[in-house]
Amino acid sequence: MSEPELWEKIKEARLNAGYTQGQLAKLCGVTRATASRWESEDPEVRRGPRVDHLRKIADITGKEIKFFMPNLKANFLAARDKILQEEEDIQLQQKVRVLAKEFMDLILDGNLSEKEVDMLYSLITSLRNN
């Protein structure tokens, strides 16, 4: 069985904590429609929460922020591969590989602080989107 997607993790955490979408939205300072889009099964409607909202969701539901980032490793590897494919400079490719290994060690050791996870997630998302 594959790892649940972010929207499924948000819904699971919210339900386990006993909140409605409206209650979660209010506690996060967003509209109910926004919270609904976080959990939408329809990828055309679905929107991921910003990292600061994800942190609030984690606090509200009693989960660690890492619970909501199951695809961090996959996203990181995709970002690394994209950089390597686009870069022709061999020395830069080697540096990217070394940096990738260091990041993967941080991700896999499971001892990242919330701030470190937040920083890695933001960096990986930025690299993936560029």
N, C-alpha and C positions, 0 to 999 in steps of 0.2 A: 504494500500500500504506500502511496506517495505521501509526502509531507503536506499537511493542509496549507492552503493558501492564506495570505494575510487576512482577507475578509472573513475566512472561516475561523481564524484564531480570534479575531476581534469579537465575532458573534459568540463563540464559545465562552470567552472570558466574561463578556457582558452577561450572558445568561447564567453562568455559574455564580456570578456575583449578585444576581437577582435584580438587575436593572432592565428597564425598557430602553428602547432606542432614544425616546424622548428624554428620559432621565440622564442617560449617558451624555447626550448632546448638551443638555443644560450644564452638567458638571464640567464638560470640556469647553464650554463657552462657544458652541456652534449651534446651528439650526438643526432641527430634527432631520431635515432633508439631507444635510451634510452627513450626519451619522448614518442615515439610511444608505447613502452612496458608498460609505466605507464597507458596508456589509452586503452590497448588492451581488446577487449571483450573476447578473448580466454584465459582462465585461465592457459593454458599450456605455453602461450607466456608472459602473464602479469607479471610484476614485480612492486612491490611498490617502491616508491622513498624513499631514506634515509630521515631522519628527517630534515637534513640541506637543502636538496632539496625541501622538502615539505614547509619549512619556506620560501624559495625563491619563490616558486609557490604562496604562500599566499601573499607575498609582491607584486609580479608582477601583480597578478590578483585583488589586493585590498580586498582580503578576510582575515578573521581571521583564524589562524591555526586551531582553534577548528572546523571550517566549514568542514575541511577535515578529521576529526577524529570522524565520527558518531558512530563508533563501539567501542569507548573507553570503555564504560560501559560494553558491552558484552564481550570484550576481557579481561577486568579486572575480571569479574565474572568467566570466564572460567579459568583464571590463578589461582584464589583463589580456585576454586573447584578442580583443578588438585593438588594443594598443599595439600588440605585437604584429598583427596583420597589417596595420597601417604604417608601421615604422620600418624604414629600410636600413637605418643605421645599426650595424651589428653591435657596437658598444652600447648603444642605448637599449637595444633589445636585452642584452646581458644585464644591464642595470635594472630593467623592468622585472626580469626573472628573479633577481636577488630580492628586490623589494616585494615582489609577490610572495616569495617564500617567507619573508619576515612577517608580512601581513597574515598569511595563512597560519603561521605558528601562533600568532596572537588570537586569531579567530578560533582555532581548534583547541587551544589550551583551556578554554572555558572559564578563564579567570579575568576576563575583561571587566573593567569598571563600566558603569553606565555611560560615562563621558567618552571613554574609549570606543565603545560600541557605537555611540552616536556619531563620533567623528569618522569612524571607518564607514559607517552606513552612508553618511553624507558624501564622503569622498567617492565611494563606490558608485553611488547613484549619479553623481556628477560625471564621473568617467564614463559610465554606461550611456548616459544621455548625450554626451558630446561626440 
